[in-house]
Amino acid sequence: MTDKSVIENIETRTRRLIEEHRRLKGLCAELTAQRDALRDENRTLERRIRELDAEVARMQLTEGLAGGSSNRDKARARVNQLMREVDKCLALLERSGQETQERAAQPQEPAPEVEED
C-alpha cells in the first residue's frame, strides 16, 4: 500500500465513523424522547390506578355499610380501624395540650446575670 492509499483508507473509515456517529446520535435522541413519553404515560397510569383503587375501596365500604354484603365485615373492620386512629390522634392532642398548659403554669426562672469585665 502506498501512502496515498493508506490516507484514503483512513479518510474513508473516518467518514464512515462520522456518519455512524450522526446516525447513533439521532437514534439516541429518538429513544430519549420515547423514554420520556413512556415515563409520562407510566406516571399517568399509576395515578389512575391509585384513583381507581381508592374508588373501589370507597365503593366496598359503602356497599358494606349498606348491609347484606359479603364486604360488610371488611367495612366494619375498616371503620373500627379509622375510629382507633381518630382516638389516638385525639389522645395525642390532649396530651400535647396538657403539656403545654403545665409548661405555661410553671414559674419562669430569671436568666442568670452575666458579669462584664
MDTraj code that builds the backbone (N, CA, C; nanometers):
import mdtraj as md
import numpy as np

residues = "MET THR ASP LYS SER VAL ILE GLU ASN ILE GLU THR ARG THR ARG ARG LEU ILE GLU GLU HIS ARG ARG LEU LYS GLY LEU CYS ALA GLU LEU THR ALA GLN ARG ASP ALA LEU ARG ASP GLU ASN ARG THR LEU GLU ARG ARG ILE ARG GLU LEU ASP ALA GLU VAL ALA ARG MET GLN LEU THR GLU GLY LEU ALA GLY GLY SER SER ASN ARG ASP LYS ALA ARG ALA ARG VAL ASN GLN LEU MET ARG GLU VAL ASP LYS CYS LEU ALA LEU LEU GLU ARG SER GLY GLN GLU THR GLN GLU ARG ALA ALA GLN PRO GLN GLU PRO ALA PRO GLU VAL GLU GLU ASP".split()
xyz = np.array([
    [0.0846, -0.1183, 0.0000],
    [0.0000, 0.0000, 0.0000],
    [0.0883, 0.1234, 0.0000],
    [0.0428, 0.2162, -0.0736],
    [0.1176, 0.3407, -0.0793],
    [0.0631, 0.4351, 0.0252],
    [0.1364, 0.5404, 0.0456],
    [0.0935, 0.6407, 0.1446],
    [-0.0421, 0.6983, 0.1079],
    [-0.0623, 0.7173, -0.0221],
    [-0.1887, 0.7757, -0.0684],
    [-0.3054, 0.6820, -0.0386],
    [-0.2891, 0.5552, -0.0616],
    [-0.3982, 0.4607, -0.0362],
    [-0.4237, 0.4452, 0.1140],
    [-0.3215, 0.4549, 0.1950],
    [-0.3385, 0.4499, 0.3408],
    [-0.4190, 0.5698, 0.3868],
    [-0.3861, 0.6862, 0.3339],
    [-0.4576, 0.8086, 0.3713],
    [-0.6022, 0.8005, 0.3259],
    [-0.6259, 0.7514, 0.2036],
    [-0.7633, 0.7382, 0.1528],
    [-0.8414, 0.6384, 0.2385],
    [-0.7767, 0.5317, 0.2777],
    [-0.8401, 0.4314, 0.3621],
    [-0.8794, 0.4935, 0.4975],
    [-0.7905, 0.5695, 0.5551],
    [-0.8195, 0.6366, 0.6827],
    [-0.9328, 0.7370, 0.6654],
    [-0.9321, 0.8126, 0.5558],
    [-1.0388, 0.9099, 0.5300],
    [-1.1737, 0.8402, 0.5147],
    [-1.1745, 0.7283, 0.4443],
    [-1.2987, 0.6532, 0.4242],
    [-1.3524, 0.6018, 0.5585],
    [-1.2658, 0.5453, 0.6365],
    [-1.3064, 0.4967, 0.7686],
    [-1.3550, 0.6115, 0.8580],
    [-1.2883, 0.7249, 0.8513],
    [-1.3268, 0.8423, 0.9306],
    [-1.4664, 0.8897, 0.8902],
    [-1.4917, 0.8963, 0.7575],
    [-1.6251, 0.9382, 0.7097],
    [-1.7321, 0.8411, 0.7600],
    [-1.7024, 0.7106, 0.7504],
    [-1.7993, 0.6112, 0.7969],
    [-1.8256, 0.6260, 0.9465],
    [-1.7218, 0.6506, 1.0227],
    [-1.7381, 0.6701, 1.1672],
    [-1.8210, 0.7937, 1.1976],
    [-1.7970, 0.9016, 1.1236],
    [-1.8738, 1.0253, 1.1441],
    [-2.0207, 1.0025, 1.1098],
    [-2.0466, 0.9332, 0.9983],
    [-2.1851, 0.9035, 0.9589],
    [-2.2528, 0.8142, 1.0639],
    [-2.1804, 0.7136, 1.1096],
    [-2.2345, 0.6242, 1.2127],
    [-2.2621, 0.7015, 1.3422],
    [-2.1728, 0.7916, 1.3776],
    [-2.1918, 0.8748, 1.4972],
    [-2.3181, 0.9585, 1.4836],
    [-2.3377, 1.0216, 1.3683],
    [-2.4583, 1.1031, 1.3460],
    [-2.5846, 1.0180, 1.3541],
    [-2.5789, 0.8989, 1.2931],
    [-2.6953, 0.8099, 1.2955],
    [-2.7266, 0.7687, 1.4392],
    [-2.6238, 0.7315, 1.5139],
    [-2.6448, 0.6889, 1.6524],
    [-2.6899, 0.8042, 1.7413],
    [-2.6393, 0.9234, 1.7129],
    [-2.6813, 1.0409, 1.7897],
    [-2.8299, 1.0680, 1.7681],
    [-2.8759, 1.0564, 1.6449],
    [-3.0190, 1.0734, 1.6153],
    [-3.1026, 0.9656, 1.6811],
    [-3.0538, 0.8418, 1.6737],
    [-3.1244, 0.7312, 1.7374],
    [-3.1325, 0.7522, 1.8884],
    [-3.0243, 0.7994, 1.9471],
    [-3.0226, 0.8262, 2.0910],
    [-3.1273, 0.9319, 2.1273],
    [-3.1337, 1.0382, 2.0485],
    [-3.2324, 1.1441, 2.0749],
    [-3.3747, 1.0898, 2.0607],
    [-3.3966, 1.0059, 1.9607],
    [-3.5287, 0.9472, 1.9395],
    [-3.5671, 0.8561, 2.0561],
    [-3.4737, 0.7738, 2.0993],
    [-3.5006, 0.6834, 2.2111],
    [-3.5206, 0.7592, 2.3417],
    [-3.4483, 0.8674, 2.3599],
    [-3.4652, 0.9501, 2.4800],
    [-3.6052, 1.0104, 2.4836],
    [-3.6514, 1.0609, 2.3688],
    [-3.7862, 1.1174, 2.3616],
    [-3.8908, 1.0088, 2.3878],
    [-3.8685, 0.8915, 2.3326],
    [-3.9612, 0.7803, 2.3536],
    [-3.9637, 0.7407, 2.5013],
    [-3.8464, 0.7337, 2.5644],
    [-3.8384, 0.7009, 2.7064],
    [-3.9150, 0.8025, 2.7907],
    [-3.8959, 0.9320, 2.7605],
    [-3.9644, 1.0359, 2.8366],
    [-4.1151, 1.0254, 2.8216],
    [-4.1603, 0.9965, 2.6988],
    [-4.3045, 0.9805, 2.6745],
    [-4.3584, 0.8613, 2.7529],
    [-4.2835, 0.7528, 2.7560],
    [-4.3277, 0.6348, 2.8304],
    [-4.3285, 0.6598, 2.9808],
    [-4.2338, 0.7362, 3.0296],
    [-4.2340, 0.7714, 3.1725],
    [-4.3583, 0.8526, 3.2079],
    [-4.3913, 0.9499, 3.1227],
    [-4.5108, 1.0311, 3.1466],
    [-4.6359, 0.9442, 3.1459],
    [-4.6438, 0.8541, 3.0481],
    [-4.7591, 0.7648, 3.0397],
    [-4.7660, 0.6754, 3.1631],
    [-4.6515, 0.6267, 3.2076],
    [-4.6460, 0.5418, 3.3261],
    [-4.6957, 0.6172, 3.4495],
    [-4.6509, 0.7424, 3.4658],
    [-4.6971, 0.8236, 3.5799],
    [-4.8488, 0.8421, 3.5748],
    [-4.8992, 0.8705, 3.4560],
    [-5.0428, 0.8907, 3.4398],
    [-5.1196, 0.7632, 3.4758],
    [-5.0708, 0.6502, 3.4273],
    [-5.1392, 0.5240, 3.4552],
    [-5.1308, 0.4871, 3.6037],
    [-5.0171, 0.5127, 3.6670],
    [-5.0054, 0.4837, 3.8105],
    [-5.1005, 0.5712, 3.8914],
    [-5.1115, 0.6993, 3.8517],
    [-5.2050, 0.7889, 3.9213],
    [-5.3481, 0.7385, 3.9030],
    [-5.3813, 0.6921, 3.7838],
    [-5.5158, 0.6412, 3.7558],
    [-5.5432, 0.5150, 3.8380],
    [-5.4428, 0.4300, 3.8509],
    [-5.4588, 0.3085, 3.9316],
    [-5.4880, 0.3446, 4.0764],
    [-5.4132, 0.4425, 4.1288],
    [-5.4384, 0.4847, 4.2677],
    [-5.5800, 0.5393, 4.2824],
    [-5.6246, 0.6178, 4.1862],
    [-5.7600, 0.6731, 4.1920],
    [-5.8643, 0.5623, 4.1889],
    [-5.8435, 0.4647, 4.1004],
    [-5.9396, 0.3546, 4.0901],
    [-5.9379, 0.2666, 4.2152],
    [-5.8197, 0.2436, 4.2726],
    [-5.8122, 0.1665, 4.3970],
    [-5.8887, 0.2370, 4.5085],
    [-5.8725, 0.3687, 4.5168],
    [-5.9445, 0.4448, 4.6193],
    [-6.0952, 0.4379, 4.5950],
    [-6.1344, 0.4457, 4.4684],
    [-6.2769, 0.4396, 4.4355],
    [-6.3342, 0.3025, 4.4709],
    [-6.2608, 0.1964, 4.4410],
    [-6.3057, 0.0611, 4.4755],
    [-6.3194, 0.0476, 4.6267],
    [-6.2224, 0.0989, 4.7010],
    [-6.2291, 0.0911, 4.8473],
    [-6.3513, 0.1662, 4.8997],
    [-6.3769, 0.2850, 4.8423],
    [-6.4954, 0.3612, 4.8853],
    [-6.6237, 0.2849, 4.8534],
    [-6.6280, 0.2252, 4.7348],
    [-6.7484, 0.1514, 4.6953],
    [-6.7694, 0.0288, 4.7843],
    [-6.6616, -0.0415, 4.8162],
    [-6.6736, -0.1573, 4.9042],
    [-6.7197, -0.1150, 5.0427],
    [-6.6666, -0.0035, 5.0916],
    [-6.7076, 0.0463, 5.2224],
    [-6.8546, 0.0854, 5.2203],
    [-6.8947, 0.1561, 5.1170],
    [-7.0348, 0.1977, 5.1043],
    [-7.1264, 0.0769, 5.0956],
    [-7.0873, -0.0200, 5.0137],
    [-7.1673, -0.1408, 4.9981],
    [-7.1740, -0.2183, 5.1286],
    [-7.0619, -0.2234, 5.1994],
    [-7.0584, -0.2957, 5.3265],
    [-7.1435, -0.2292, 5.4322],
    [-7.1435, -0.0958, 5.4321],
    [-7.2240, -0.0233, 5.5306],
    [-7.3723, -0.0307, 5.4983],
    [-7.4030, -0.0506, 5.3697],
    [-7.5434, -0.0612, 5.3304],
    [-7.6041, -0.1907, 5.3825],
    [-7.5215, -0.2881, 5.4125],
    [-7.5691, -0.4127, 5.4717],
    [-7.5954, -0.5192, 5.3670],
    [-7.6014, -0.6419, 5.4150],
    [-7.6339, -0.7539, 5.3287],
    [-7.5244, -0.7886, 5.2284],
    [-7.4051, -0.7463, 5.2532],
    [-7.2969, -0.7691, 5.1575],
    [-7.1900, -0.8574, 5.2190],
    [-7.1134, -0.9219, 5.1318],
    [-7.0012, -1.0019, 5.1812],
    [-6.8896, -0.9116, 5.2319],
    [-6.8939, -0.7851, 5.1936],
    [-6.7915, -0.6893, 5.2358],
    [-6.8262, -0.6211, 5.3681],
    [-6.9357, -0.6612, 5.4275],
    [-6.9824, -0.5948, 5.5490],
    [-6.8792, -0.6045, 5.6623],
    [-6.8222, -0.7221, 5.6804],
    [-6.7218, -0.7393, 5.7865],
    [-6.5982, -0.6554, 5.7588],
    [-6.5575, -0.6504, 5.6323],
    [-6.4424, -0.5678, 5.5954],
    [-6.4718, -0.4207, 5.6225],
    [-6.5918, -0.3780, 5.5895],
    [-6.6290, -0.2381, 5.6104],
    [-6.6279, -0.2036, 5.7586],
    [-6.6833, -0.2926, 5.8399],
    [-6.6838, -0.2681, 5.9839],
    [-6.5419, -0.2630, 6.0393],
    [-6.4577, -0.3540, 5.9928],
    [-6.3187, -0.3554, 6.0384],
    [-6.2489, -0.2256, 6.0002],
    [-6.2739, -0.1785, 5.8790],
    [-6.2111, -0.0534, 5.8333],
    [-6.2606, 0.0645, 5.9153],
    [-6.3909, 0.0709, 5.9411],
    [-6.4461, 0.1796, 6.0219],
    [-6.3874, 0.1750, 6.1626],
    [-6.3760, 0.0555, 6.2186],
    [-6.3172, 0.0417, 6.3521],
    [-6.1711, 0.0870, 6.3527],
    [-6.0987, 0.0505, 6.2489],
    [-5.9587, 0.0934, 6.2391],
    [-5.9502, 0.2460, 6.2317],
    [-6.0359, 0.3062, 6.1518],
    [-6.0359, 0.4522, 6.1406],
    [-6.0725, 0.5177, 6.2728],
    [-6.1669, 0.4583, 6.3445],
    [-6.2064, 0.5136, 6.4745],
    [-6.0893, 0.5068, 6.5728],
    [-6.0149, 0.3952, 6.5715],
    [-5.8986, 0.3836, 6.6607],
    [-5.7944, 0.4895, 6.6264],
    [-5.7724, 0.5126, 6.4969],
    [-5.6760, 0.6149, 6.4561],
    [-5.7196, 0.7530, 6.5030],
    [-5.8492, 0.7828, 6.4921],
    [-5.9010, 0.9119, 6.5390],
    [-5.8836, 0.9237, 6.6893],
    [-5.9124, 0.8156, 6.7619],
    [-5.8954, 0.8175, 6.9077],
    [-5.7500, 0.8430, 6.9460],
    [-5.6570, 0.7782, 6.8759],
    [-5.5149, 0.8001, 6.9043],
    [-5.4768, 0.9459, 6.8800],
    [-5.5260, 1.0022, 6.7707],
    [-5.4949, 1.1426, 6.7401],
    [-5.5499, 1.2350, 6.8475],
    [-5.6714, 1.2091, 6.8904],
    [-5.7307, 1.2921, 6.9953],
    [-5.6514, 1.2804, 7.1247],
    [-5.6071, 1.1597, 7.1580],
    [-5.5282, 1.1402, 7.2800],
    [-5.3964, 1.2162, 7.2700],
    [-5.3333, 1.2120, 7.1536],
    [-5.2084, 1.2859, 7.1353],
    [-5.2314, 1.4366, 7.1484],
    [-5.3402, 1.4850, 7.0925],
    [-5.3711, 1.6272, 7.1024],
    [-5.3975, 1.6678, 7.2474],
    [-5.4710, 1.5832, 7.3189],
    [-5.4985, 1.6121, 7.4596],
    [-5.3696, 1.6169, 7.5404],
    [-5.2842, 1.5161, 7.5202],
    [-5.1585, 1.5100, 7.5927],
    [-5.0720, 1.6316, 7.5600],
    [-5.0680, 1.6674, 7.4349],
    [-4.9890, 1.7833, 7.3935],
    [-5.0442, 1.9112, 7.4569],
    [-5.1761, 1.9227, 7.4618],
    [-5.2384, 2.0406, 7.5234],
    [-5.2114, 2.0473, 7.6720],
    [-5.2143, 1.9332, 7.7392],
    [-5.1864, 1.9295, 7.8827],
    [-5.0413, 1.9682, 7.9108],
    [-4.9491, 1.9170, 7.8305],
    [-4.8082, 1.9505, 7.8498],
    [-4.7852, 2.1003, 7.8288],
    [-4.8517, 2.1560, 7.7316],
    [-4.8384, 2.2996, 7.7055],
    [-4.8918, 2.3799, 7.8230],
    [-5.0063, 2.3380, 7.8784],
    [-5.0636, 2.4077, 7.9931],
    [-4.9723, 2.3956, 8.1152],
    [-4.9151, 2.2783, 8.1356],
    [-4.8252, 2.2588, 8.2503],
    [-4.7019, 2.3478, 8.2386],
    [-4.6464, 2.3564, 8.1176],
    [-4.5287, 2.4409, 8.0990],
    [-4.5638, 2.5878, 8.1211],
    [-4.6818, 2.6280, 8.0781],
    [-4.7224, 2.7674, 8.0943],
    [-4.7484, 2.7998, 8.2411],
    [-4.7916, 2.6995, 8.3197],
    [-4.8224, 2.7228, 8.4604],
    [-4.6967, 2.7265, 8.5466],
    [-4.5865, 2.6720, 8.5007],
    [-4.4636, 2.6707, 8.5792],
    [-4.4033, 2.8107, 8.5802],
    [-4.3553, 2.8530, 8.6997],
    [-4.2945, 2.9859, 8.7063],
    [-4.1636, 2.9881, 8.6275],
    [-4.1408, 3.0982, 8.5658],
    [-4.0189, 3.1156, 8.4867],
    [-3.9068, 3.1624, 8.5787],
    [-3.7918, 3.0983, 8.5691],
    [-3.6775, 3.1409, 8.6461],
    [-3.6092, 3.2528, 8.5711],
    [-3.5641, 3.3545, 8.6442],
    [-3.4960, 3.4641, 8.5730],
    [-3.3633, 3.4146, 8.5168],
    [-3.3245, 3.4737, 8.4072],
    [-3.1979, 3.4354, 8.3440],
    [-3.0848, 3.4803, 8.4317],
    [-2.9766, 3.4018, 8.4448],
    [-2.8635, 3.4417, 8.5285],
    [-2.7957, 3.5659, 8.4691],
    [-2.7531, 3.6506, 8.5609],
    [-2.6893, 3.7729, 8.5157],
    [-2.5460, 3.7414, 8.4728],
    [-2.5028, 3.8104, 8.3704],
    [-2.3682, 3.7897, 8.3176],
    [-2.2839, 3.9052, 8.3650],
    [-2.1710, 3.8724, 8.4269],
    [-2.0808, 3.9772, 8.4729],
    [-1.9918, 4.0214, 8.3590],
    [-1.9784, 4.1494, 8.3470],
    [-1.8905, 4.2036, 8.2411],
    [-1.7593, 4.2437, 8.3031],
    [-1.6500, 4.2218, 8.2357],
    [-1.5173, 4.2591, 8.2865],
    [-1.4825, 4.3993, 8.2505],
])
top = md.Topology()
chain = top.add_chain()
for i, resn in enumerate(residues, 1):
    res = top.add_residue(resn, chain, resSeq=i)
    for name in ("N", "CA", "C"):
        top.add_atom(name, md.element.get_by_symbol(name[0]), res)
traj = md.Trajectory(xyz[None], top)
